[in-house]
Amino acid sequence: MKKTLSILLFIIANGVYAQTTIEDVADCLSKHKYKKVYRNFDETMRESISVTKLQEVWEGIEATGGKLLSIEDIVEKPLDGGIKQSAILNFEGTAVRMLVSQNEDKQLSGLFITLLGYAPPAYGEGLATGKRRIMIKSGEYALPGELMIPVNCNKCPVVILVHGSGPNDKDETIGANKVFYDLALGLASKGIATFRYDKRSKIYPEVMANQFDLYDETIDDAIAAFNSIKQDTSLDFGKYIMLGHSLGAYAMPLIADSLGNDLDGAVLFSANARRLEDLIAYQMKYLTEYDEIITDDEEQIIIENTARAQNIRDGNYTSETTAENLLAYWPGTFWDGIKDYNPVSTLKQNTTTPFFIMQGEKDYQITMVDFGIWRQEVGMMPNVKLLSFPGLTHLFTPTDADRPSPQDYFLPNNVDEQVILELADWVKYVE
């Protein structure tokens, strides 16, 4: 796939269009009119690139990224008497950059398609750090991790990063973003160490194929990671902080209770306050209704998800119920394990651990409704700080979109620097 996408396709037109724009090319490809594009090739390129190869490239993208949704950020520049255009093509599950060149005879003279890739943040440029690979042991599972230590770390704080749902790697790679790697670089630039590890479901996906619970998914490995760093006699940090993102933030009150006085503070990075089944049903409804056109099939999906959420609330499932009959990828054992868990009330009972609840205001997954509940219920507790960030997504990356969507995740971006600054200040000065 990567090899296919890296092929440079030179396309020269035979005058089918008066002037072929990048929108014309993308439209033809999205409609699978490969021959129409091919007819714009000159003799040289017809010998080099076949209709079959053109189809292979485009349908390779569609196989993993879904249908083309939109074209944006079109830039046009002069090129040797012709023009060069570039644009971002947003698909349902990915985004690519397309480059189209047109010569002075209004013939296409180049097409280049590449997946958008991650780029490290400016606040991490030229940063000197120490890195140490550590294998943590969580029950019978060995999980690889990386400790990033800033230069001249003398009893500096360390933050252990706990992922959201799904089979995340140590960098929490989501689309073209690496949330945890950004945090590691940003915190290192402020004199704070971090530990990142690959999630159990990433290394051992087979163990999540049947029944599992929140402890299997998140909590056990987070505690094992913390203890591995805390108990390593070759390491000596001044503070030990846990940061959980999304599902990791949801579980953080339980993790904090388990660690007790060994934990110096906990950060909830996009933490839902509502019942998880209600949140998942809301997310699915939001995405289904996003284009403001609801088909009969989509209406049925909304009805089914609403009914499944109600079944979970009513306990109409068993430990044998599979994920296919419930919500998300979570089976009956998962839902049974959290049926009496309320992250807000659990945190509310913890009056000793310092907590920092952080929220992006353009997060469609965990919304300002959740943040409002946290603020109302625990906002006056002296050991709790709350802060929201305008214009930031679920990944704490900026977006210009009026309404946030998964498309925000497929454009290369970085955790906003203000998040790094606020987080670093809290970690350094929290008592």
N, C-alpha and C positions, 0 to 999 in steps of 0.2 A: 504493500500500500504506500509506504513512505517513498519507495523507489519510484513508483508510478507517479506520485504527486510531485516528485522533484524533477520530472522530465520537462525540459523547456520546449514548448510547442510554438514554432513559428508558423503563423498563418497569414497567407497573402490572398487578398480578395480578387475576384474577377468582375467586380462591378455589380454584384447582386443588389447591394445597397448603394444609394447615392453617397452616403457616408455612414460607415458602420461604427456604431458607438459600442462602448463596453456593455451598455444595457442590451443592445441588440444581440451581442454574442451570448451573454448570460441567459437571455430569454430563449434563444434557440437551443442552448444546451439543456436548460431546465425542461424544455418541451421535447427533448431527445431528438431534435432535428439536426443530427450530426452531419448528414449529407449537405444540408443547406450551409452549414459552416464550412464544410470541406470544399464546397464549390468556390470558396473565396481563397483557397490556397493557390500559390503560384506553382509552376511546374516543379521547382526544386523541393518545395515542402510537400507536395503530393507524393513525391518519391520517398520522403523521409517519414511523414506522419500519415497513417491510414485512418479511415473512418473508424475502424475497429479500435485503434489506439485511442482516438479521441473519446470514443464511447467508454473505453476501459477506465480512463482517467476520471471522467465525470461520474460514472455510475459507481466507481470506487468511493468517491466522496459521499454519494447518496447512501451507499450501503451502511456507512457508519454515522453519517450526519443527518440523514433524512432529506426532506424536500427543501428547496431554496425558498426562503421567506422574504428576503429584502436585500436591497443593494444600497450601500451608504458610503459616505466619505469619498465621493468621486473627485479625483484630482486630475487635471489635464495640463500637459506641458508640451511645448513645441519640440519636435525631434526631426532634424535633417529634412526640413520641408514638409514633414507630416506632423502627427501628434502622438503623444503617449498618454494613455489614461490608466489610472489605477483606482481600485475600489475594494471595499470590504463586502464580501458576500456572506450573508447570514443564513445558515441553514437551521433546521429544527434542533440539531444537536451539536453543531460545530460552526466555525467561521473560517473562511479562507480569504487570502488576498489574491486578487486577479489583476494582472497587468496586460494591457492590450496596446499594441503599437499599430499605427496606420501611416503608410507612406504618402508621398506627395500626390500619387495617383488615386488616393482614397482607397487603397487596398490595405488589408490587414497585414502587418509585417511582424507581429509577435503576440503570443499569448503565454503568460506564465502564471501558473496556479500553485500556491503554496499554503499549507496549513499555517495558521498564525501560532507562533510559539511564545513561550514565556521569556521575559527579559527581566533581569534583576533590577531592583529599585535603585534610584539615584543615591539614596541614603546608605546603600551597601557598596558603592563603588570604591575601589581601592582599600577596602577594609581588611586589615590583617587580623586573623583569628586563629585560634588553635582548634583542631577538630579531632575528636576521639570516637572511634566506633565502639559501642558497647552492646553486647548481646544480653537482653534481659530474659529472665526465666519467669514465666507466668504459668504455674502448674506444670503441665506436660509440654507447654508450648514455648519455643525459643523465638524471640522477636528481635530483629536487628534495629539498632538505634544509633543516633549520632549526637554527641555532646559538642556544642559549639561554645567555645570559651573566648572571651575578649582578651586582648593583650593586657598584661599587667593586672590580671584578676587576682586580687588579694582579699580573700573572703568575700568576693562579689556575690550577689544574689544569683540564684538559678531558677528558671521557670520551666516546668515540665508541661508539655503541650499535649492535650487530649482531643482527639478528632471528633468530627461529627459522624453522622450515620454513613454506612456503606464501607466498602473495602478501600480505605484511604492509605496512601503511602505516608512516609514520615514527613513529607513536605506539604501534606494535604493538598495535592494537586487536583484542581477542579477546573476543567476546561483548559484555558491558557493561563491559569493563575496558580500560584503556589503560596497559599496563605501562611503556612507555618514556616516556610523558608524565608519569606519576607519578614515575619516576626523575629526569626532568629537573627537575621542580618541587622534589622532595626534595633533590637535590644542589645546586640553585641556592640553596636556603635555607641550605645549609652552605658557600656560597662556591665552588662547583664548577660549571664550565660543562659543557654537553653538546652533542653534535651527533647529530641524528636524521635519517634519510633514508628515502625511500620505496624499497622493494625493487624490483629489476629485474622480478621476476615480477608485481608490482603495476602497474607502469607499462607494461610490455611483455609481457603474458601470452602473446602469440603465440610468443615465442621459447622458451617452455617447453613448447610443444605437442608437440615431437618429442624428439630426443635432446639431453641436456645433462648436465653433471656438477656436482660440488660447487663447483668454481671459478665456473661460471656462476651457480649458485644463490646462493652466499654469499661466497666468498673474494675474488674479483676486485673486487667492489663495496666490500667492507669495506676492502680495501687502498687503493682509489681514494678512499674517504671519508677515511681517515686521512691520505693524502698531500695531499688538497685542503686540509685544515685545517693540517697541519704546514707546508706550503710557502707558505701565504698570508702574504705579507709584511705585510699589514695587521693580522694577528693575532699575539699574543705570549703564549703560555701557558707556565706554569712546568713542567707535566708533561703528557704525552700518554698516556692510558690507553685500552685497548680493553675493552669489555664485550660478551660474546656470550651470548645466551640460547638454550637448547635446542640446535637445530642450529648456531647461531652459537657456542655454547660447545663443541660437538663439534669444530668447525673451528678453534677458537681456538689450539690448539698449533701448527697449520700457519701460521696468520696471524702468530703471534708469531715463528716462525722466519723468515718472509718479511720482517718489519719489522726484526728484529735490534735493534741498539742504538738505533734511533730510537724504539723503544717503551719507555716507562717502567714499564709494568705491564699485566697482563691479568687480567680477571675472568671466571670461568666460572660462569655463572648457570644452574643445572640442567644439568649436563653428564653425558651418558651415558658410562659406561666400558666397557659391553659392546658387542659387535658390533651394528651398526645393524640388521641383518636379524633378529637375535634379539630386539632391543628392540621392533621393530615387531610381530613375531609375538606377543610377550608382551602388548603394549598391546591388540591386537585380541582376544586370548583373554580378557584381563581384562574388557573391555567386554562381550564376548559372554556371559560367565558372571556378569556383575554382579548380575543379578536372581536368580541361583541356580536359574534354570530354563533348561535348554538344550534347544531344539527340535531336530528332525532337521536342519532347514536350518542352524541355528547350529552344530551339530556338524560339518556338512559344511564350513562356513566355517573352523572351527578346523583341520580336517584339511588343507584346501587351503592355508591360510596357513602351516601347519607345513611342508608339502611345498615351498612356494615359498621359504621361508627356507632349507631344506636345499639346494634347487637353486642358490640364490645362494652358499651356502657352498661347494658343490661346483663352482661355475663353470659350471653347466649353462644358460648363456645367452650371447648374443652382443651386440655393440654395436647390433644391429638389433632386439633384443628390446624390445617396447613395455612401458610401465608396467603395462598391463592384465594382463600375464602375470607380473608380479613383485610387489613390495610397495610400498605407499603409492602415490605418483604418480611414482615415480622409474624411469626407463627403464634399459636395459642399460648405457649409457655412464656413468650415475651410479654404478651398483654396481661396474662395472669399475674406475672411478677410485678407489674407496675399498677395493678388495679387500685391499690390503696395508697399509692405514692403521690404526694403533692410536693413539688419542688419548693413552692413558696412557703408552705407551712413548715417544711423541714428546715429550710434556711432560717425562718423566723425564730425557731427554737434555739438556734446556734447564736449565742450572744458573745462568743469569745473569738471566733475566727474572723479576721478582716475579709470582707468581700468587696469586689469591684464589679458591678454589673454594667456592661458596655453594649450599646445598641446602635446599629445603622438605621437611619430614619427612612431609607429607601429599600429596606429589606422586606421582600414579599413573603418570605418563608416564616420568619419570626418577626412579627410586626410591632408597630408602636402600641398596638392594643396590649400585647404582652408586656412591653416596657411600662405601660401605664399601670398595669396590675402590680408589677414589682414596686413601682414608685409609691403606689398607694399603700401597699401592705408592709413594705420594709424600709421605705424611704427615710423614716425618722429614726431608724436604728443607728446608734453611734458607730457601729462596726461595719456599716454598709455605705458604699459610695455608688452613685448611679450617674451615668453620663451617656447622652445620645449624640450622634454625629450626623448633621444634615448632609443629604446627598450621597450617603454611603450605602452600599448593598449589604447583603448577607455575608459577603466576604470582606467587608470593610474596605471595599474599593469604590472609587467615585464613579458615578454614572450621570449622564445628561438626559437619560430617558425620562419622559414624563411618568411612565408607569414601568416599574422594574419587571424583569422577566429573566428566564434562563439565558437569554442572549447576552446579557451582561457578563456572563461567566466565560463566554467563548472569545471575548476580545482580550488580548493581553493587557493586564493591569497589575497594579500593586496595592498592597495595604497602604492606606493614606498615612502620610507622615505624622499628621496630628494625632492619630491613634497611637503611633509609636511613642510620641512625646508624652502623652497623657498616661499611657501604660507604664512607661519607664519611671516617670515621676512617682507614681503610686507605689511601684515595686520598691523603689529606693527608700521611700520615706515612711511606708506603712509600718506600724508597730503592733 
